[in-house]
């Protein structure tokens, strides 16, 4: 009960500080601390673990977030029509045990990486392309009509750098559940059987993912996307 009460206090405070920010437009240490406090609730909501860390925030983390915010180029993150934070992919997310993207801005899915090195790990690539696959199956944010996503990117927050990977995606190469490629976006069947999701849904996952992986392997230009010169990373505390 005490932990539940503490969680409620954190959420209530965060709402008040967010309202103040939206009104005044000033980023404060209090608002940054609220973001970190909310982060202590995230593993509890997702996996039911981490109750002992509720409300634990270190001052160095507040400064670290201030450094990351100072590195953001606002021009890169100004949406024209659509902006979503942590959107899921509806029933398609359930097929992979739960998944949500970091950010969707207009027609781009953006994954955020806060890493010491500016390097494109293969797991980063697989992750953001996986989000694109899930969007094609069920749609990001469960919006109706489904938004058009044509780009994927990774934002390296310590460098203030956006790496665009859109060369790897082409909806025309995405197969339907019956095989072959088509320009229409594949839809996920919501019917289920005793074994779980329908076979057609599983086939769509496998065949669509295979198309993306093959395409990325054939491109073979991952290292070429890394910039030759980028500003120094923000310092960790």
Secondary structure by P-SEA (a helix, b strand, c coil): caaaaaaaaaaaaaaaaaaaaaacccccaaaaaaaaaaaaacccccccccccccccccaaaaaaaaaaaaaccccccccccccccccccaaaaaaacbbbbccccccbbbbbbbcccccccaaaaaaaaaaaaaaacccccccccbbbbcbbbbbcccccbbbbcccccccccccccccccccccbbbbcccccccccaaaaaaaaaaaaaaaaaaaaacccccccccccccccccc
